[in-house]
Amino acid sequence: MTKQERKRFAAVIEAAECLYLENIALKIVLEHRGVTHWQKLVDRLLSDPEILAGIHLKFRNLYENLERTPDPSAALDSLLSPLPRPKKPH
């Protein structure tokens, strides 16, 4: 693995970690605020074919870039660019 590939892979891991932490924070807020049955709501939304199709539509360009580009790291860059940067601990 080249230095550039390692850097890109680290960016993927950092983005996944940031999104994971945001997901945990959201769950804590929902539980703390007493939003009952929020998990059932999430399950219902994730089983809705229209919502799943809309989500897949958002990633369609990424799939297309990945299939037609000789440089998969360019598709990876297009995926990572809109993701929030992890905040450094103080």
C-alpha positions in Angstrom: 0.0 0.0 0.0 1.4 3.4 -1.0 1.6 6.4 1.3 -1.2 8.1 -0.6 -3.4 4.9 -0.3 -2.8 4.7 3.4 -3.8 8.3 3.8 -7.0 7.7 1.9 -7.8 4.6 3.8 -7.2 6.5 7.1 -9.6 9.2 5.9 -12.3 6.5 5.3 -11.7 5.1 8.8 -11.9 8.6 10.4 -15.1 9.4 8.5 -16.7 6.1 9.6 -15.6 6.7 13.2 -17.1 10.2 13.1 -20.4 9.0 11.7 -20.5 6.2 14.3 -20.0 8.7 17.1 -22.7 10.9 15.7 -25.1 7.9 15.5 -24.4 7.1 19.2 -24.9 10.7 20.2 -28.2 10.8 18.3 -29.4 7.6 20.1 -28.4 9.0 23.5 -30.4 12.2 22.8 -33.4 10.3 21.7 -33.3 8.1 24.8 -32.7 11.1 27.1 -35.5 13.1 25.6 -37.8 10.1 26.1 -38.7 9.5 22.5 -40.5 6.3 22.9 -40.3 3.6 20.3 -37.7 5.5 18.2 -36.0 2.2 17.3 -39.3 1.0 15.8 -39.5 4.2 13.8 -36.0 3.7 12.5 -36.8 0.0 11.5 -39.9 1.2 9.7 -38.0 3.8 7.8 -35.3 1.4 6.8 -37.8 -1.1 5.5 -39.6 1.5 3.3 -38.6 0.8 -0.3 -39.1 4.5 -1.3 -36.7 5.7 1.3 -34.2 3.0 0.4 -34.5 3.9 -3.3 -33.9 7.6 -2.4 -30.8 6.8 -0.4 -29.4 4.5 -3.1 -30.1 7.4 -5.6 -27.8 9.7 -3.5 -25.0 7.2 -3.9 -25.6 6.3 -7.6 -23.0 8.7 -8.9 -20.4 7.1 -6.6 -21.2 3.6 -7.9 -21.0 4.9 -11.5 -17.7 6.6 -10.8 -16.3 3.4 -9.2 -17.4 1.3 -12.2 -16.0 3.5 -15.0 -12.9 5.1 -13.5 -9.5 3.5 -13.8 -8.6 5.2 -10.5 -10.9 4.0 -7.7 -9.3 6.4 -5.4 -11.0 9.3 -7.3 -14.3 7.7 -6.5 -13.2 7.4 -2.9 -12.3 11.1 -2.9 -15.8 12.0 -4.2 -17.3 9.9 -1.3 -15.2 11.5 1.4 -15.4 15.1 0.3 -18.9 15.9 1.7 -18.3 14.0 5.0 -17.7 16.1 8.1 -14.1 16.1 9.3 -13.6 14.5 12.7 -13.1 17.0 15.5 -9.8 16.7 17.3 -10.1 16.2 21.0 -9.0 19.1 23.1 
